[in-house]
Amino acid sequence: MPIAMTKEGIDEIQIGEILKVEADDPAAEEDIKRWAKRTGHDILKFEKEGTILTFFIKKKE
């Protein structure tokens, strides 16, 4: 579900805005990084604290 929720969040913001995504699914780390690369969005920052993964994704065109 992290990818679907991330896509939904990106669709709701404007180009240049930053989406904060938090996930507790270990697979989300690679899945979201791969998705961002494939769709052209930038991961500005990635944090891992315990089981919580936090991504800051800048929406591109």
PQR file with spaces between the fields and no chain letter, atoms N, CA, C, O and H, PARSE charges and radii, in Angstrom:
ATOM       1  N    MET     1       0.794   -1.214    0.000 -0.4000 1.5000
ATOM       2  CA   MET     1       0.000    0.000    0.000 -0.0000 2.0000
ATOM       3  C    MET     1       0.840    1.285    0.000  0.5500 1.7000
ATOM       4  O    MET     1       0.335    2.310   -0.458 -0.5500 1.4000
ATOM       5  N    PRO     2       2.078    1.294    0.481 -0.5600 1.5000
ATOM       6  CA   PRO     2       2.828    2.559    0.510  0.2800 2.0000
ATOM       7  C    PRO     2       2.940    3.229   -0.858  0.5500 1.7000
ATOM       8  O    PRO     2       2.852    4.454   -0.951 -0.5500 1.4000
ATOM       9  N    ILE     3       3.132    2.446   -1.919 -0.4000 1.5000
ATOM      10  CA   ILE     3       3.260    3.041   -3.255 -0.0000 2.0000
ATOM      11  C    ILE     3       1.944    3.681   -3.679  0.5500 1.7000
ATOM      12  O    ILE     3       1.936    4.805   -4.181 -0.5500 1.4000
ATOM      13  H    ILE     3       3.203    1.452   -1.843  0.4000 1.0000
ATOM      14  N    ALA     4       0.845    2.987   -3.484 -0.4000 1.5000
ATOM      15  CA   ALA     4      -0.462    3.527   -3.873 -0.0000 2.0000
ATOM      16  C    ALA     4      -0.764    4.809   -3.106  0.5500 1.7000
ATOM      17  O    ALA     4      -1.271    5.775   -3.678 -0.5500 1.4000
ATOM      18  H    ALA     4       0.851    2.074   -3.076  0.4000 1.0000
ATOM      19  N    MET     5      -0.455    4.818   -1.819 -0.4000 1.5000
ATOM      20  CA   MET     5      -0.717    6.012   -1.011 -0.0000 2.0000
ATOM      21  C    MET     5       0.222    7.159   -1.391  0.5500 1.7000
ATOM      22  O    MET     5      -0.173    8.324   -1.353 -0.5500 1.4000
ATOM      23  H    MET     5      -0.044    4.034   -1.355  0.4000 1.0000
ATOM      24  N    THR     6       1.457    6.833   -1.757 -0.4000 1.5000
ATOM      25  CA   THR     6       2.407    7.858   -2.189 -0.0000 2.0000
ATOM      26  C    THR     6       1.955    8.479   -3.503  0.5500 1.7000
ATOM      27  O    THR     6       1.986    9.700   -3.659 -0.5500 1.4000
ATOM      28  H    THR     6       1.778    5.886   -1.788  0.4000 1.0000
ATOM      29  N    LYS     7       1.537    7.645   -4.445 -0.4000 1.5000
ATOM      30  CA   LYS     7       1.051    8.155   -5.731 -0.0000 2.0000
ATOM      31  C    LYS     7      -0.168    9.058   -5.518  0.5500 1.7000
ATOM      32  O    LYS     7      -0.280   10.121   -6.128 -0.5500 1.4000
ATOM      33  H    LYS     7       1.513    6.653   -4.318  0.4000 1.0000
ATOM      34  N    GLU     8      -1.059    8.626   -4.662 -0.4000 1.5000
ATOM      35  CA   GLU     8      -2.256    9.417   -4.364 -0.0000 2.0000
ATOM      36  C    GLU     8      -1.856   10.782   -3.773  0.5500 1.7000
ATOM      37  O    GLU     8      -2.413   11.811   -4.155 -0.5500 1.4000
ATOM      38  H    GLU     8      -0.968    7.762   -4.166  0.4000 1.0000
ATOM      39  N    GLY     9      -0.909   10.783   -2.859 -0.4000 1.5000
ATOM      40  CA   GLY     9      -0.434   12.022   -2.249 -0.0000 2.0000
ATOM      41  C    GLY     9       0.227   12.940   -3.254  0.5500 1.7000
ATOM      42  O    GLY     9      -0.006   14.149   -3.235 -0.5500 1.4000
ATOM      43  H    GLY     9      -0.457    9.947   -2.548  0.4000 1.0000
ATOM      44  N    ILE    10       1.055   12.384   -4.139 -0.4000 1.5000
ATOM      45  CA   ILE    10       1.744   13.177   -5.167 -0.0000 2.0000
ATOM      46  C    ILE    10       0.721   13.804   -6.105  0.5500 1.7000
ATOM      47  O    ILE    10       0.874   14.954   -6.515 -0.5500 1.4000
ATOM      48  H    ILE    10       1.244   11.402   -4.155  0.4000 1.0000
ATOM      49  N    ASP    11      -0.308   13.062   -6.442 -0.4000 1.5000
ATOM      50  CA   ASP    11      -1.338   13.576   -7.355 -0.0000 2.0000
ATOM      51  C    ASP    11      -2.096   14.766   -6.758  0.5500 1.7000
ATOM      52  O    ASP    11      -2.684   15.558   -7.493 -0.5500 1.4000
ATOM      53  H    ASP    11      -0.433   12.127   -6.109  0.4000 1.0000
ATOM      54  N    GLU    12      -2.083   14.890   -5.445 -0.4000 1.5000
ATOM      55  CA   GLU    12      -2.842   15.956   -4.785 -0.0000 2.0000
ATOM      56  C    GLU    12      -2.042   17.244   -4.559  0.5500 1.7000
ATOM      57  O    GLU    12      -2.609   18.255   -4.142 -0.5500 1.4000
ATOM      58  H    GLU    12      -1.605   14.246   -4.848  0.4000 1.0000
ATOM      59  N    ILE    13      -0.723   17.219   -4.830 -0.4000 1.5000
ATOM      60  CA   ILE    13       0.079   18.423   -4.603 -0.0000 2.0000
ATOM      61  C    ILE    13       0.533   19.023   -5.930  0.5500 1.7000
ATOM      62  O    ILE    13       0.426   18.391   -6.981 -0.5500 1.4000
ATOM      63  H    ILE    13      -0.263   16.398   -5.168  0.4000 1.0000
ATOM      64  N    GLN    14       1.039   20.244   -5.865 -0.4000 1.5000
ATOM      65  CA   GLN    14       1.498   20.957   -7.053 -0.0000 2.0000
ATOM      66  C    GLN    14       2.968   20.638   -7.346  0.5500 1.7000
ATOM      67  O    GLN    14       3.711   20.220   -6.459 -0.5500 1.4000
ATOM      68  H    GLN    14       1.126   20.757   -5.011  0.4000 1.0000
ATOM      69  N    ILE    15       3.369   20.839   -8.594 -0.4000 1.5000
ATOM      70  CA   ILE    15       4.766   20.662   -8.987 -0.0000 2.0000
ATOM      71  C    ILE    15       5.633   21.576   -8.122  0.5500 1.7000
ATOM      72  O    ILE    15       5.326   22.755   -7.941 -0.5500 1.4000
ATOM      73  H    ILE    15       2.765   21.179   -9.315  0.4000 1.0000
ATOM      74  N    GLY    16       6.715   21.015   -7.592 -0.4000 1.5000
ATOM      75  CA   GLY    16       7.632   21.768   -6.743 -0.0000 2.0000
ATOM      76  C    GLY    16       7.346   21.624   -5.259  0.5500 1.7000
ATOM      77  O    GLY    16       8.201   21.933   -4.429 -0.5500 1.4000
ATOM      78  H    GLY    16       6.964   20.058   -7.739  0.4000 1.0000
ATOM      79  N    GLU    17       6.150   21.156   -4.916 -0.4000 1.5000
ATOM      80  CA   GLU    17       5.823   20.946   -3.506 -0.0000 2.0000
ATOM      81  C    GLU    17       6.439   19.641   -3.019  0.5500 1.7000
ATOM      82  O    GLU    17       6.825   18.784   -3.814 -0.5500 1.4000
ATOM      83  H    GLU    17       5.456   20.904   -5.590  0.4000 1.0000
ATOM      84  N    ILE    18       6.523   19.504   -1.699 -0.4000 1.5000
ATOM      85  CA   ILE    18       7.165   18.339   -1.097 -0.0000 2.0000
ATOM      86  C    ILE    18       6.135   17.522   -0.323  0.5500 1.7000
ATOM      87  O    ILE    18       5.361   18.051    0.474 -0.5500 1.4000
ATOM      88  H    ILE    18       6.209   20.200   -1.052  0.4000 1.0000
ATOM      89  N    LEU    19       6.153   16.235   -0.580 -0.4000 1.5000
ATOM      90  CA   LEU    19       5.270   15.291    0.098 -0.0000 2.0000
ATOM      91  C    LEU    19       6.072   14.527    1.146  0.5500 1.7000
ATOM      92  O    LEU    19       7.143   13.996    0.851 -0.5500 1.4000
ATOM      93  H    LEU    19       6.782   15.805   -1.227  0.4000 1.0000
ATOM      94  N    LYS    20       5.558   14.474    2.355 -0.4000 1.5000
ATOM      95  CA   LYS    20       6.179   13.674    3.415 -0.0000 2.0000
ATOM      96  C    LYS    20       5.428   12.355    3.495  0.5500 1.7000
ATOM      97  O    LYS    20       4.206   12.331    3.649 -0.5500 1.4000
ATOM      98  H    LYS    20       4.688   14.906    2.595  0.4000 1.0000
ATOM      99  N    VAL    21       6.168   11.260    3.390 -0.4000 1.5000
ATOM     100  CA   VAL    21       5.580    9.923    3.441 -0.0000 2.0000
ATOM     101  C    VAL    21       6.207    9.163    4.599  0.5500 1.7000
ATOM     102  O    VAL    21       7.430    9.096    4.721 -0.5500 1.4000
ATOM     103  H    VAL    21       7.160   11.280    3.265  0.4000 1.0000
ATOM     104  N    GLU    22       5.369    8.596    5.441 -0.4000 1.5000
ATOM     105  CA   GLU    22       5.845    7.739    6.524 -0.0000 2.0000
ATOM     106  C    GLU    22       5.294    6.340    6.301  0.5500 1.7000
ATOM     107  O    GLU    22       4.121    6.163    5.973 -0.5500 1.4000
ATOM     108  H    GLU    22       4.376    8.650    5.343  0.4000 1.0000
ATOM     109  N    ALA    23       6.158    5.353    6.483 -0.4000 1.5000
ATOM     110  CA   ALA    23       5.750    3.968    6.282 -0.0000 2.0000
ATOM     111  C    ALA    23       6.434    3.089    7.317  0.5500 1.7000
ATOM     112  O    ALA    23       7.504    3.421    7.827 -0.5500 1.4000
ATOM     113  H    ALA    23       7.111    5.497    6.749  0.4000 1.0000
ATOM     114  N    ASP    24       5.802    1.967    7.618 -0.4000 1.5000
ATOM     115  CA   ASP    24       6.423    1.013    8.539 -0.0000 2.0000
ATOM     116  C    ASP    24       6.635   -0.349    7.871  0.5500 1.7000
ATOM     117  O    ASP    24       6.968   -1.330    8.535 -0.5500 1.4000
ATOM     118  H    ASP    24       4.932    1.697    7.204  0.4000 1.0000
ATOM     119  N    ASP    25       6.440   -0.394    6.570 -0.4000 1.5000
ATOM     120  CA   ASP    25       6.669   -1.605    5.788 -0.0000 2.0000
ATOM     121  C    ASP    25       8.124   -1.594    5.314  0.5500 1.7000
ATOM     122  O    ASP    25       8.511   -0.692    4.571 -0.5500 1.4000
ATOM     123  H    ASP    25       6.169    0.403    6.031  0.4000 1.0000
ATOM     124  N    PRO    26       8.936   -2.567    5.722 -0.5600 1.5000
ATOM     125  CA   PRO    26      10.350   -2.578    5.331  0.2800 2.0000
ATOM     126  C    PRO    26      10.562   -2.555    3.816  0.5500 1.7000
ATOM     127  O    PRO    26      11.563   -2.015    3.343 -0.5500 1.4000
ATOM     128  N    ALA    27       9.640   -3.130    3.056 -0.4000 1.5000
ATOM     129  CA   ALA    27       9.756   -3.153    1.596 -0.0000 2.0000
ATOM     130  C    ALA    27       9.572   -1.762    0.995  0.5500 1.7000
ATOM     131  O    ALA    27       9.977   -1.523   -0.143 -0.5500 1.4000
ATOM     132  H    ALA    27       8.827   -3.569    3.440  0.4000 1.0000
ATOM     133  N    ALA    28       8.974   -0.853    1.737 -0.4000 1.5000
ATOM     134  CA   ALA    28       8.707    0.495    1.224 -0.0000 2.0000
ATOM     135  C    ALA    28       9.988    1.237    0.868  0.5500 1.7000
ATOM     136  O    ALA    28       9.992    2.061   -0.046 -0.5500 1.4000
ATOM     137  H    ALA    28       8.645   -1.047    2.661  0.4000 1.0000
ATOM     138  N    GLU    29      11.071    0.955    1.578 -0.4000 1.5000
ATOM     139  CA   GLU    29      12.328    1.668    1.300 -0.0000 2.0000
ATOM     140  C    GLU    29      12.735    1.510   -0.161  0.5500 1.7000
ATOM     141  O    GLU    29      12.945    2.504   -0.856 -0.5500 1.4000
ATOM     142  H    GLU    29      11.067    0.285    2.321  0.4000 1.0000
ATOM     143  N    GLU    30      12.846    0.299   -0.620 -0.4000 1.5000
ATOM     144  CA   GLU    30      13.234    0.067   -2.016 -0.0000 2.0000
ATOM     145  C    GLU    30      12.101    0.388   -2.979  0.5500 1.7000
ATOM     146  O    GLU    30      12.340    0.939   -4.053 -0.5500 1.4000
ATOM     147  H    GLU    30      12.676   -0.508   -0.056  0.4000 1.0000
ATOM     148  N    ASP    31      10.879    0.053   -2.609 -0.4000 1.5000
ATOM     149  CA   ASP    31       9.733    0.293   -3.495 -0.0000 2.0000
ATOM     150  C    ASP    31       9.558    1.774   -3.802  0.5500 1.7000
ATOM     151  O    ASP    31       9.387    2.148   -4.963 -0.5500 1.4000
ATOM     152  H    ASP    31      10.685   -0.394   -1.736  0.4000 1.0000
ATOM     153  N    ILE    32       9.598    2.613   -2.788 -0.4000 1.5000
ATOM     154  CA   ILE    32       9.381    4.053   -3.003 -0.0000 2.0000
ATOM     155  C    ILE    32      10.563    4.673   -3.732  0.5500 1.7000
ATOM     156  O    ILE    32      10.374    5.531   -4.593 -0.5500 1.4000
ATOM     157  H    ILE    32       9.737    2.310   -1.845  0.4000 1.0000
ATOM     158  N    LYS    33      11.770    4.255   -3.403 -0.4000 1.5000
ATOM     159  CA   LYS    33      12.948    4.769   -4.123 -0.0000 2.0000
ATOM     160  C    LYS    33      12.865    4.417   -5.607  0.5500 1.7000
ATOM     161  O    LYS    33      13.139    5.255   -6.466 -0.5500 1.4000
ATOM     162  H    LYS    33      11.924    3.558   -2.703  0.4000 1.0000
ATOM     163  N    ARG    34      12.492    3.187   -5.900 -0.4000 1.5000
ATOM     164  CA   ARG    34      12.360    2.749   -7.300 -0.0000 2.0000
ATOM     165  C    ARG    34      11.241    3.508   -8.004  0.5500 1.7000
ATOM     166  O    ARG    34      11.395    3.935   -9.148 -0.5500 1.4000
ATOM     167  H    ARG    34      12.270    2.506   -5.202  0.4000 1.0000
ATOM     168  N    TRP    35      10.107    3.676   -7.310 -0.4000 1.5000
ATOM     169  CA   TRP    35       8.960    4.395   -7.881 -0.0000 2.0000
ATOM     170  C    TRP    35       9.341    5.840   -8.201  0.5500 1.7000
ATOM     171  O    TRP    35       9.014    6.342   -9.276 -0.5500 1.4000
ATOM     172  H    TRP    35       9.982    3.329   -6.380  0.4000 1.0000
ATOM     173  N    ALA    36      10.033    6.513   -7.273 -0.4000 1.5000
ATOM     174  CA   ALA    36      10.428    7.906   -7.489 -0.0000 2.0000
ATOM     175  C    ALA    36      11.352    8.029   -8.696  0.5500 1.7000
ATOM     176  O    ALA    36      11.204    8.946   -9.504 -0.5500 1.4000
ATOM     177  H    ALA    36      10.299    6.105   -6.400  0.4000 1.0000
ATOM     178  N    LYS    37      12.289    7.121   -8.816 -0.4000 1.5000
ATOM     179  CA   LYS    37      13.205    7.147   -9.955 -0.0000 2.0000
ATOM     180  C    LYS    37      12.444    6.938  -11.262  0.5500 1.7000
ATOM     181  O    LYS    37      12.688    7.632  -12.248 -0.5500 1.4000
ATOM     182  H    LYS    37      12.410    6.376   -8.160  0.4000 1.0000
ATOM     183  N    ARG    38      11.528    5.984  -11.263 -0.4000 1.5000
ATOM     184  CA   ARG    38      10.759    5.664  -12.467 -0.0000 2.0000
ATOM     185  C    ARG    38       9.832    6.810  -12.880  0.5500 1.7000
ATOM     186  O    ARG    38       9.638    7.047  -14.072 -0.5500 1.4000
ATOM     187  H    ARG    38      11.329    5.420  -10.461  0.4000 1.0000
ATOM     188  N    THR    39       9.265    7.516  -11.910 -0.4000 1.5000
ATOM     189  CA   THR    39       8.298    8.574  -12.216 -0.0000 2.0000
ATOM     190  C    THR    39       8.934    9.954  -12.320  0.5500 1.7000
ATOM     191  O    THR    39       8.273   10.911  -12.722 -0.5500 1.4000
ATOM     192  H    THR    39       9.423    7.323  -10.942  0.4000 1.0000
ATOM     193  N    GLY    40      10.222   10.066  -11.959 -0.4000 1.5000
ATOM     194  CA   GLY    40      10.940   11.328  -12.118 -0.0000 2.0000
ATOM     195  C    GLY    40      10.843   12.277  -10.944  0.5500 1.7000
ATOM     196  O    GLY    40      11.286   13.420  -11.053 -0.5500 1.4000
ATOM     197  H    GLY    40      10.759    9.288  -11.632  0.4000 1.0000
ATOM     198  N    HIS    41      10.281   11.849   -9.820 -0.4000 1.5000
ATOM     199  CA   HIS    41      10.205   12.699   -8.630 -0.0000 2.0000
ATOM     200  C    HIS    41      11.500   12.549   -7.833  0.5500 1.7000
ATOM     201  O    HIS    41      12.166   11.517   -7.917 -0.5500 1.4000
ATOM     202  H    HIS    41       9.921   10.921   -9.731  0.4000 1.0000
ATOM     203  N    ASP    42      11.853   13.570   -7.066 -0.4000 1.5000
ATOM     204  CA   ASP    42      13.100   13.561   -6.307 -0.0000 2.0000
ATOM     205  C    ASP    42      12.866   13.240   -4.842  0.5500 1.7000
ATOM     206  O    ASP    42      12.014   13.850   -4.196 -0.5500 1.4000
ATOM     207  H    ASP    42      11.311   14.408   -6.998  0.4000 1.0000
ATOM     208  N    ILE    43      13.616   12.290   -4.319 -0.4000 1.5000
ATOM     209  CA   ILE    43      13.615   12.051   -2.879 -0.0000 2.0000
ATOM     210  C    ILE    43      14.680   12.983   -2.300  0.5500 1.7000
ATOM     211  O    ILE    43      15.879   12.772   -2.483 -0.5500 1.4000
ATOM     212  H    ILE    43      14.308   11.795   -4.843  0.4000 1.0000
ATOM     213  N    LEU    44      14.216   14.010   -1.605 -0.4000 1.5000
ATOM     214  CA   LEU    44      15.126   15.003   -1.045 -0.0000 2.0000
ATOM     215  C    LEU    44      15.807   14.498    0.213  0.5500 1.7000
ATOM     216  O    LEU    44      16.963   14.820    0.489 -0.5500 1.4000
ATOM     217  H    LEU    44      13.242   14.182   -1.457  0.4000 1.0000
ATOM     218  N    LYS    45      15.065   13.699    0.972 -0.4000 1.5000
ATOM     219  CA   LYS    45      15.587   13.213    2.240 -0.0000 2.0000
ATOM     220  C    LYS    45      14.909   11.897    2.578  0.5500 1.7000
ATOM     221  O    LYS    45      13.722   11.705    2.315 -0.5500 1.4000
ATOM     222  H    LYS    45      14.126   13.438    0.748  0.4000 1.0000
ATOM     223  N    PHE    46      15.685   10.993    3.167 -0.4000 1.5000
ATOM     224  CA   PHE    46      15.159    9.710    3.631 -0.0000 2.0000
ATOM     225  C    PHE    46      15.686    9.484    5.033  0.5500 1.7000
ATOM     226  O    PHE    46      16.887    9.602    5.280 -0.5500 1.4000
ATOM     227  H    PHE    46      16.649   11.149    3.381  0.4000 1.0000
ATOM     228  N    GLU    47      14.788    9.158    5.952 -0.4000 1.5000
ATOM     229  CA   GLU    47      15.173    8.886    7.336 -0.0000 2.0000
ATOM     230  C    GLU    47      14.617    7.530    7.751  0.5500 1.7000
ATOM     231  O    GLU    47      13.534    7.122    7.332 -0.5500 1.4000
ATOM     232  H    GLU    47      13.813    9.063    5.752  0.4000 1.0000
ATOM     233  N    LYS    48      15.389    6.850    8.582 -0.4000 1.5000
ATOM     234  CA   LYS    48      14.954    5.563    9.103 -0.0000 2.0000
ATOM     235  C    LYS    48      15.178    5.603   10.608  0.5500 1.7000
ATOM     236  O    LYS    48      16.311    5.678   11.084 -0.5500 1.4000
ATOM     237  H    LYS    48      16.269    7.182    8.922  0.4000 1.0000
ATOM     238  N    GLU    49      14.072    5.553   11.346 -0.4000 1.5000
ATOM     239  CA   GLU    49      14.154    5.585   12.801 -0.0000 2.0000
ATOM     240  C    GLU    49      13.353    4.407   13.346  0.5500 1.7000
ATOM     241  O    GLU    49      12.122    4.412   13.329 -0.5500 1.4000
ATOM     242  H    GLU    49      13.152    5.492   10.959  0.4000 1.0000
ATOM     243  N    GLY    50      14.073    3.400   13.828 -0.4000 1.5000
ATOM     244  CA   GLY    50      13.397    2.183   14.263 -0.0000 2.0000
ATOM     245  C    GLY    50      12.732    1.529   13.067  0.5500 1.7000
ATOM     246  O    GLY    50      13.388    1.237   12.068 -0.5500 1.4000
ATOM     247  H    GLY    50      15.073    3.396   13.842  0.4000 1.0000
ATOM     248  N    THR    51      11.445    1.302   13.164 -0.4000 1.5000
ATOM     249  CA   THR    51      10.718    0.680   12.051 -0.0000 2.0000
ATOM     250  C    THR    51      10.029    1.710   11.153  0.5500 1.7000
ATOM     251  O    THR    51       9.375    1.338   10.179 -0.5500 1.4000
ATOM     252  H    THR    51      10.911    1.540   13.976  0.4000 1.0000
ATOM     253  N    ILE    52      10.166    2.990   11.469 -0.4000 1.5000
ATOM     254  CA   ILE    52       9.500    4.037   10.688 -0.0000 2.0000
ATOM     255  C    ILE    52      10.435    4.583    9.619  0.5500 1.7000
ATOM     256  O    ILE    52      11.554    5.008    9.908 -0.5500 1.4000
ATOM     257  H    ILE    52      10.697    3.293   12.260  0.4000 1.0000
ATOM     258  N    LEU    53       9.960    4.565    8.383 -0.4000 1.5000
ATOM     259  CA   LEU    53      10.686    5.121    7.247 -0.0000 2.0000
ATOM     260  C    LEU    53      10.000    6.420    6.866  0.5500 1.7000
ATOM     261  O    LEU    53       8.777    6.463    6.737 -0.5500 1.4000
ATOM     262  H    LEU    53       9.051    4.220    8.148  0.4000 1.0000
ATOM     263  N    THR    54      10.782    7.486    6.684 -0.4000 1.5000
ATOM     264  CA   THR    54      10.219    8.774    6.300 -0.0000 2.0000
ATOM     265  C    THR    54      10.902    9.262    5.033  0.5500 1.7000
ATOM     266  O    THR    54      12.130    9.306    4.951 -0.5500 1.4000
ATOM     267  H    THR    54      11.776    7.451    6.789  0.4000 1.0000
ATOM     268  N    PHE    55      10.098    9.626    4.052 -0.4000 1.5000
ATOM     269  CA   PHE    55      10.588   10.134    2.774 -0.0000 2.0000
ATOM     270  C    PHE    55      10.058   11.542    2.576  0.5500 1.7000
ATOM     271  O    PHE    55       8.907   11.825    2.909 -0.5500 1.4000
ATOM     272  H    PHE    55       9.101    9.590    4.118  0.4000 1.0000
ATOM     273  N    PHE    56      10.881   12.420    2.041 -0.4000 1.5000
ATOM     274  CA   PHE    56      10.460   13.747    1.617 -0.0000 2.0000
ATOM     275  C    PHE    56      10.653   13.783    0.114  0.5500 1.7000
ATOM     276  O    PHE    56      11.783   13.784   -0.375 -0.5500 1.4000
ATOM     277  H    PHE    56      11.816   12.190    1.771  0.4000 1.0000
ATOM     278  N    ILE    57       9.549   13.812   -0.617 -0.4000 1.5000
ATOM     279  CA   ILE    57       9.571   13.667   -2.073 -0.0000 2.0000
ATOM     280  C    ILE    57       9.100   14.956   -2.722  0.5500 1.7000
ATOM     281  O    ILE    57       8.009   15.449   -2.436 -0.5500 1.4000
ATOM     282  H    ILE    57       8.632   13.812   -0.220  0.4000 1.0000
ATOM     283  N    LYS    58       9.941   15.496   -3.603 -0.4000 1.5000
ATOM     284  CA   LYS    58       9.590   16.717   -4.344 -0.0000 2.0000
ATOM     285  C    LYS    58       8.948   16.316   -5.664  0.5500 1.7000
ATOM     286  O    LYS    58       9.509   15.542   -6.440 -0.5500 1.4000
ATOM     287  H    LYS    58      10.827   15.095   -3.834  0.4000 1.0000
ATOM     288  N    LYS    59       7.752   16.864   -5.902 -0.4000 1.5000
ATOM     289  CA   LYS    59       7.020   16.548   -7.129 -0.0000 2.0000
ATOM     290  C    LYS    59       7.642   17.281   -8.307  0.5500 1.7000
ATOM     291  O    LYS    59       7.870   18.490   -8.272 -0.5500 1.4000
ATOM     292  H    LYS    59       7.296   17.493   -5.273  0.4000 1.0000
ATOM     293  N    LYS    60       7.904   16.514   -9.338 -0.4000 1.5000
ATOM     294  CA   LYS    60       8.401   17.059  -10.610 -0.0000 2.0000
ATOM     295  C    LYS    60       7.274   16.963  -11.627  0.5500 1.7000
ATOM     296  O    LYS    60       6.204   16.430  -11.332 -0.5500 1.4000
ATOM     297  H    LYS    60       7.719   15.532   -9.366  0.4000 1.0000
ATOM     298  N    GLU    61       7.520   17.481  -12.824 -0.4000 1.5000
ATOM     299  CA   GLU    61       6.497   17.447  -13.878 -0.0000 2.0000
ATOM     300  C    GLU    61       6.101   16.054  -14.255  0.5500 1.7000
ATOM     301  O    GLU    61       5.252   15.867  -15.126 -0.5500 1.4000
ATOM     302  H    GLU    61       8.390   17.913  -13.063  0.4000 1.0000
